Amino acid sequence: MIAIIDYGMGNLRSVTNAFRRIGADVAVTRDPATIRKAGALVVPGVGAFGKCVDNLKGFGLFDLLKEEIAAGKPYLGICLGMQILLESSEEAPGAEGLGVIKGRVAKFQGAMKIPHMGWNSVDIVRPSPVLEAIPTGSYFYFVHSYYPDPAEDVSATITDYGISFTSSLGKGNIFASQFHPEKSQGIGLKLLRNFVSLCA
């Protein structure tokens, strides 16, 4: 069973529907016992970094996620679920992320329209089982004003939007994407199937 973490924010319905469409056994939960029993974790999200951290702490999930990730449980973070892996965000000065990836979340600057919204391509720069059979240059759906800026060499894909930024990362049992696979039609479902196969 894959636990989709309910911390009071995010696009839980669309993520849950996408996993169920590919036949995955999922449970939307914030129950610590269920999360500990799960074979993998998915943290989706749309919203603000600081509020996300506050909610995770308020539900007793912040330290639990760190423990489960450290124990090697597969983790898929989507959008905000990716950003909270890092140490901090320009969106919420003073709020500390999970810190399992060194680096920060930065705000787009310059003349490009913010938020970055719509389809954009990803270039694969590091092999990952979650990206198996996904061609470099594939298009995924994005909606965000902030982007991950890791201080480690963990980028799995990069995307150009005024700058080249990390659009997904991989580190051990962690895979996370700034784009939304659940909104990315067939190629997004392929990524989710890869994650489910990895968990099996």
C-alpha positions in Angstrom: 0.0 0.0 0.0 1.2 3.5 -0.9 0.3 6.3 1.6 -0.7 9.6 0.0 -0.1 12.0 2.8 -3.0 14.3 3.8 -1.6 17.3 5.5 -4.6 19.5 4.8 -3.3 21.0 1.5 -2.7 19.9 -2.0 -4.4 18.2 -4.9 -5.1 15.0 -3.2 -8.1 14.0 -5.4 -6.3 14.3 -8.7 -3.2 12.4 -7.4 -5.3 9.7 -5.8 -7.3 9.3 -9.0 -4.2 9.0 -11.1 -2.8 6.2 -8.9 -6.1 4.4 -8.9 -6.3 4.7 -12.6 -3.1 2.7 -13.0 -4.4 0.1 -10.5 -2.2 1.1 -7.5 -3.2 0.3 -3.9 -3.3 3.7 -2.2 -4.7 5.2 1.0 -5.1 8.9 1.7 -4.0 9.3 5.3 -2.5 11.3 8.0 -2.5 8.4 10.5 1.0 7.7 11.7 0.4 4.0 12.1 -0.8 3.7 8.6 2.1 5.7 7.3 4.6 3.5 9.1 3.0 0.4 7.6 2.9 1.8 4.1 5.3 0.5 1.5 5.9 4.0 0.0 5.0 7.6 0.6 3.6 10.2 -1.8 3.5 13.9 -0.7 1.6 16.0 -3.3 1.0 19.7 -2.8 -0.2 23.0 -4.1 0.2 25.9 -1.8 2.7 27.8 0.4 5.9 26.4 1.8 5.4 27.8 5.3 1.9 26.7 5.7 2.9 23.2 4.5 5.6 23.0 7.2 3.2 24.2 9.8 0.5 21.7 8.8 2.9 18.8 8.8 4.1 19.7 12.2 0.6 20.3 13.5 -0.5 16.8 12.4 2.7 15.2 13.8 3.9 14.3 10.4 7.1 16.4 10.0 9.5 14.3 12.0 7.7 11.1 10.9 8.4 11.8 7.3 12.1 12.5 8.0 12.2 9.2 9.9 10.6 7.2 7.2 12.8 8.7 4.5 15.9 8.0 6.5 14.8 4.4 6.9 14.8 4.0 3.2 11.1 4.1 2.4 10.4 5.1 -1.2 9.2 8.8 -1.4 7.6 10.6 -4.3 7.2 14.3 -3.8 5.1 16.4 -6.2 5.4 20.2 -6.5 5.3 21.4 -2.9 6.0 17.9 -1.8 9.4 18.3 -3.6 10.1 21.7 -2.2 9.7 20.8 1.4 12.6 18.2 1.0 15.0 21.2 0.9 16.3 23.2 3.8 14.5 26.5 3.2 12.4 28.6 0.8 12.5 32.3 -0.2 8.7 32.0 0.0 8.8 31.6 3.8 11.9 33.1 5.4 12.6 31.4 8.7 10.6 28.2 8.0 12.8 25.1 7.9 12.0 22.3 5.4 12.7 18.7 6.0 16.3 19.3 5.0 16.9 15.8 3.5 18.2 17.6 0.4 20.7 20.4 0.9 19.7 23.6 -0.7 16.8 26.1 -0.9 13.7 26.9 -2.9 14.1 30.2 -4.9 11.7 32.5 -6.6 11.7 33.0 -10.4 13.1 36.4 -11.3 13.2 38.4 -14.6 10.8 39.0 -17.4 9.2 35.5 -17.6 5.5 35.3 -16.7 5.0 34.1 -13.1 3.7 31.6 -12.2 5.3 29.2 -14.7 2.1 27.5 -15.8 1.5 25.0 -18.6 3.4 22.4 -20.5 7.2 22.4 -20.7 9.9 19.9 -21.6 12.3 18.1 -19.2 15.8 17.1 -20.1 17.0 14.0 -18.3 20.4 14.5 -16.8 20.5 11.6 -14.3 19.1 8.1 -14.9 16.4 7.1 -12.5 14.1 4.0 -12.3 11.2 6.4 -12.1 12.1 7.9 -15.5 12.5 4.5 -17.1 11.3 4.6 -20.8 10.5 8.3 -20.6 12.3 10.1 -23.4 14.3 13.2 -22.6 12.5 16.2 -24.0 9.1 14.8 -22.8 6.5 17.5 -21.8 5.0 17.7 -18.3 2.6 20.1 -16.7 3.9 22.8 -14.4 2.2 25.3 -12.0 4.7 27.2 -9.8 6.4 30.4 -8.9 9.3 28.9 -6.9 11.8 26.3 -8.0 14.2 24.0 -6.2 17.8 25.0 -6.1 19.6 22.0 -4.6 23.2 22.4 -3.3 23.8 18.7 -4.0 24.2 16.9 -7.3 20.8 15.4 -7.3 19.1 16.8 -10.4 17.3 14.1 -12.4 15.8 16.5 -15.0 16.2 20.2 -15.8 13.8 22.5 -17.5 14.3 25.9 -19.1 12.1 28.8 -18.1 14.2 32.0 -18.3 16.8 29.9 -16.4 17.6 26.2 -16.3 16.2 24.8 -13.1 16.0 21.4 -11.5 12.5 20.1 -12.4 13.0 16.7 -10.7 15.5 15.2 -8.4 16.6 11.8 -7.3 18.5 10.7 -4.2 18.5 7.1 -3.0 14.9 6.3 -2.1 13.7 9.8 -3.0 12.2 11.0 -6.3 10.5 14.3 -6.5 9.2 16.5 -9.3 8.3 20.2 -9.6 5.9 19.2 -12.4 2.7 17.4 -11.9 2.7 13.9 -13.3 -1.0 13.4 -12.3 -1.9 16.3 -14.7 0.5 15.2 -17.5 -1.6 12.7 -19.3 0.0 9.5 -20.6 3.6 10.4 -19.9 2.7 11.4 -16.3 0.9 8.1 -15.8 4.0 6.3 -17.1 6.1 8.0 -14.4 3.6 7.0 -11.7 3.6 3.4 -13.0 7.4 3.4 -12.8 7.2 4.6 -9.2 4.7 1.9 -8.3 6.8 -0.8 -9.9 9.8 0.4 -8.0 7.9 0.1 -4.7 6.8 -3.4 -5.6 
